[in-house]
Amino acid sequence: MTRRILISGASGFVGSALLRRLAPEPLRLRCLMHTAPLEDPSSLGNIEVVQADLTRPESLQGLCSGVDALVHLASAIEADEETCRVVNEQGTRALVQEAERAGVSRMLYLSTAAVYGDGIHRGIKVDEIAPRPASATSASRLAAESIVLRAGGAVLRPMFIYGTGDKWFIPAFARLLLGLPFWINGGHARLSVIAVDELARLIAAWCRSSGAARVGVYHANFPEPVSVREIGATLASSLGLPLPSEEVDFDELMTRLNAPPELRRKLALVSFDRFYASSAVWQHLGLTPDAPFQQSFLEYASYYRAHLGLQHE
């Protein structure tokens, strides 16, 4: 019997990559979208598009009927505290309750390693340190995790995601290279990253998995971290961005900039180690990670050149 998967946030950054991967497979995909679909649903083959709103539980009624598994990707990001609470926490609770009413026993939620909060993180295992979210987005996503886990589901925690559709990580890094001619702390900070299509591959493998559902929390990143210098060098060679000519200590730079707390926090993300033990999810799903950042980024260079308004080579 063909398996039916319900995907929330199917038109988003990760959701779009997941659809590209799953659409050719013998699955029935029911996609929850907050806005109107990008194209006529009749042209989407095995994809059924349903408009619903996580903030309106009544719109979710019947959504999970006939569904075998729920992949919950929808989240409010960089929104105000109330929006994050209503969408990420209350919306997840409403969706999970609807899934449980329909007898859906397999659930996967896409969270973020940012739930651990600020600080230097070097290869920590899942919950080796207590989560201490430093933003409304992360706090509400941690609350959503708890809801899914209590229902017997699984949670993925990537850190920095790059690839087609990325409007956050690489664009911010590029602006940093263009605006600050410094390697902060020598550019030696190591970061956990994952290509969006690799993350989609992990989620797709979870969707296909038979037998007992994979449950619990997993870090979802390329197993080896990449240094800020390596990221900068890759962007320089692929996008023609300048490389810093000087090195500066983080605290010294913050003093020079008279940096407000929010800027200080954002720069700290790429100034200190922020990487997580991430091999378990690959092993549990029987996958081998693809190429590291320096190679896989090349697949997305044209997207970033267009997004950033850079001249083509």
C-alpha positions in Angstrom: 0.0 0.0 0.0 1.3 3.4 -0.9 2.3 5.4 2.2 0.8 8.9 2.6 3.0 11.6 4.2 1.7 14.9 5.5 4.2 17.7 5.2 3.7 21.1 6.9 5.8 24.0 5.6 6.1 22.3 2.2 6.6 25.5 0.3 9.4 26.7 2.6 13.2 26.5 2.4 13.5 22.9 3.6 10.1 21.8 2.5 10.8 22.7 -1.1 13.9 20.6 -1.1 12.1 17.7 0.5 9.3 17.9 -2.2 12.0 17.8 -5.0 13.4 14.6 -3.5 10.1 12.9 -2.6 7.9 13.8 -5.6 9.3 11.1 -8.0 8.9 8.4 -5.3 5.8 6.0 -4.9 4.5 8.1 -1.9 1.3 10.1 -1.6 2.2 13.6 -0.3 -0.3 15.8 1.4 1.2 19.3 1.7 -0.1 21.8 4.3 0.5 25.3 2.9 -0.5 28.5 4.6 -0.7 30.4 1.4 -2.1 29.5 -2.0 0.0 26.8 -3.9 2.5 28.0 -6.4 0.9 26.0 -9.2 -2.3 24.2 -10.0 -2.5 21.2 -7.7 -3.8 19.1 -10.6 -0.4 19.3 -12.2 1.5 18.1 -9.1 1.0 14.3 -9.6 1.2 12.6 -6.3 1.1 15.8 -4.3 -2.1 16.9 -2.7 -2.1 20.6 -1.6 -4.2 21.6 1.4 -4.5 25.2 2.7 -4.6 25.5 6.4 -3.4 27.7 9.2 -1.5 26.5 12.3 -3.0 29.4 14.3 -6.5 28.3 13.5 -7.0 24.7 14.9 -10.4 24.4 13.2 -8.7 24.6 9.8 -6.7 21.5 10.6 -9.7 19.2 11.2 -9.5 16.1 9.0 -6.0 17.1 7.7 -4.4 13.9 9.0 -7.1 11.5 7.9 -5.5 8.6 6.1 -2.0 9.8 6.9 0.8 7.4 7.9 3.4 9.9 9.0 3.7 13.6 9.8 6.7 15.7 8.8 6.4 19.1 10.6 8.6 21.7 9.0 6.6 24.8 9.4 7.9 27.4 11.8 7.8 31.2 12.4 11.4 32.4 12.3 12.7 35.8 13.4 9.2 36.8 14.4 8.0 38.5 17.6 7.6 36.5 20.8 3.8 36.2 20.5 3.9 35.1 16.9 6.5 32.5 17.7 4.4 31.2 20.6 1.2 31.0 18.6 2.7 29.4 15.5 5.5 27.3 16.8 4.2 26.1 20.1 0.4 26.3 20.0 0.3 25.5 16.2 2.4 22.4 16.8 0.2 21.3 19.7 -2.9 21.7 17.5 -1.3 19.8 14.6 0.0 16.9 16.9 -3.4 16.6 18.6 -5.1 16.3 15.2 -2.5 13.7 14.1 -3.1 11.7 17.3 -6.9 11.8 16.8 -6.3 10.4 13.3 -4.1 7.6 14.6 -0.8 8.9 13.1 1.9 7.3 15.2 5.0 8.5 13.3 6.0 12.2 13.6 9.1 14.1 12.7 9.7 17.8 13.7 12.4 20.0 12.3 13.9 22.1 15.1 17.3 23.8 15.4 20.5 23.4 17.4 20.1 27.0 18.4 17.9 25.7 21.2 21.1 25.3 23.1 21.5 29.0 23.2 24.7 31.1 23.4 28.2 29.9 24.3 31.0 27.8 22.9 29.8 24.4 21.8 32.4 21.8 20.8 31.1 18.5 19.6 28.4 18.2 22.3 26.1 15.2 22.1 22.3 15.6 22.2 21.3 17.4 25.4 24.8 17.0 26.8 24.2 20.5 28.0 20.8 21.8 28.9 19.0 23.8 26.2 19.0 27.5 27.0 17.3 29.2 24.1 18.3 32.9 23.7 15.5 34.0 21.3 11.8 33.7 21.0 12.2 31.6 17.9 14.4 29.0 19.6 12.3 29.0 22.8 9.1 28.3 21.0 10.8 25.6 18.8 12.1 23.9 22.0 8.5 23.9 23.3 7.4 22.4 20.0 10.0 19.7 20.4 8.6 18.7 23.7 5.1 18.3 22.3 6.3 16.0 19.5 8.5 14.0 21.7 5.7 13.4 24.2 3.7 12.1 21.3 6.4 9.6 20.5 8.0 11.5 17.6 11.4 12.4 16.4 13.2 15.7 16.3 16.0 16.9 14.1 18.3 19.8 15.2 20.4 21.2 12.3 22.5 24.3 13.0 23.4 26.3 9.8 21.6 25.3 6.6 22.7 26.4 3.2 21.6 25.9 -0.4 18.9 27.0 -2.8 16.4 29.2 -0.9 18.8 30.2 1.9 18.1 33.8 2.8 19.9 33.7 6.2 23.2 31.9 6.7 25.3 32.5 3.6 23.8 35.9 2.8 24.6 37.1 6.3 28.1 35.6 6.0 28.6 37.3 2.6 27.6 40.7 4.1 30.1 40.1 6.9 32.9 39.5 4.4 31.9 42.7 2.5 31.5 44.8 5.5 34.2 43.7 7.9 37.8 43.2 6.6 38.7 41.1 9.6 39.0 37.4 10.5 37.4 37.5 14.0 39.4 35.3 16.3 41.5 34.4 13.3 38.5 32.8 11.6 39.2 29.6 13.4 35.7 29.1 14.8 34.2 25.7 13.6 30.6 25.5 12.7 28.1 22.7 12.1 26.5 23.1 8.7 24.4 21.0 6.3 23.2 21.5 2.7 19.5 21.8 2.4 19.3 18.9 -0.1 21.3 16.7 2.4 18.9 17.6 5.1 16.0 16.7 2.8 17.8 13.3 2.1 17.8 12.6 5.8 14.1 13.5 6.2 13.2 11.4 3.1 15.1 8.4 4.5 13.0 8.8 7.7 9.8 8.9 5.6 10.8 5.7 3.8 12.0 3.8 6.9 10.1 0.7 7.7 9.7 -1.1 11.0 9.9 0.8 14.3 9.9 4.6 13.8 13.1 6.4 14.6 12.2 8.5 17.7 14.1 10.9 20.0 16.3 13.9 19.2 19.1 13.9 16.6 21.6 16.6 15.6 21.3 16.8 11.8 24.5 18.3 10.3 27.5 17.1 8.2 29.5 15.1 10.8 32.6 17.2 10.5 32.5 20.9 11.2 33.8 23.6 8.8 35.9 26.6 9.9 34.9 30.2 9.3 38.2 30.5 7.2 37.2 27.6 5.0 33.7 29.1 4.5 35.2 32.4 3.6 37.7 30.9 1.2 34.9 29.0 -0.5 32.8 32.1 -0.9 35.8 34.0 -2.2 36.6 31.4 -4.9 33.0 30.7 -5.8 31.4 34.1 -5.6 34.3 36.5 -6.0 33.9 37.9 -2.5 36.9 39.6 -0.8 38.8 37.8 2.0 39.7 39.7 5.2 43.2 41.1 5.3 43.5 41.4 9.1 42.8 39.4 12.3 41.0 40.9 15.3 40.0 39.6 18.7 36.3 39.4 19.3 36.2 41.5 22.4 38.5 44.1 20.8 36.1 44.3 17.7 33.1 44.7 19.9 34.7 47.6 21.6 35.7 49.2 18.3 32.1 48.8 17.0 30.5 49.8 20.3 28.3 46.8 19.4 24.8 46.6 20.9 23.9 43.2 22.5 22.0 41.9 19.4 24.9 42.6 17.0 27.3 41.1 19.5 25.3 38.0 19.7 25.0 37.6 15.9 28.8 38.1 15.4 29.5 35.6 18.3 27.7 32.9 16.2 30.6 32.9 13.7 33.4 33.9 16.1 33.4 30.9 18.4 33.0 27.2 18.0 29.4 26.1 17.4 29.4 22.5 16.4 27.6 19.3 17.5 28.1 15.6 17.4 26.1 14.7 14.3 27.0 11.1 13.3 24.1 9.3 15.0 21.3 10.3 12.6 23.3 9.2 9.6 24.1 5.8 11.2 20.5 5.2 12.4 19.1 5.9 8.9 21.8 3.9 7.1 23.1 6.9 5.1 26.6 8.1 4.2 27.0 11.9 4.2 27.8 13.4 0.8 30.5 16.0 0.1 31.7 18.5 2.7 30.9 22.2 2.5 33.8 23.2 0.2 32.6 20.8 -2.5 28.8 20.8 -2.1 28.6 24.6 -2.0 29.6 24.7 -5.7 26.1 23.3 -6.6 24.5 26.4 -5.1 26.9 29.1 -6.2 24.7 30.3 -9.1 21.8 30.6 -6.7 23.8 32.8 -4.3 25.2 34.9 -7.1 21.7 35.7 -8.2 20.3 36.2 -4.7 23.2 38.5 -3.7 23.2 40.4 -7.0 26.7 39.4 -7.9 28.1 39.3 -11.4 28.4 35.8 -13.0 31.9 34.5 -13.6 
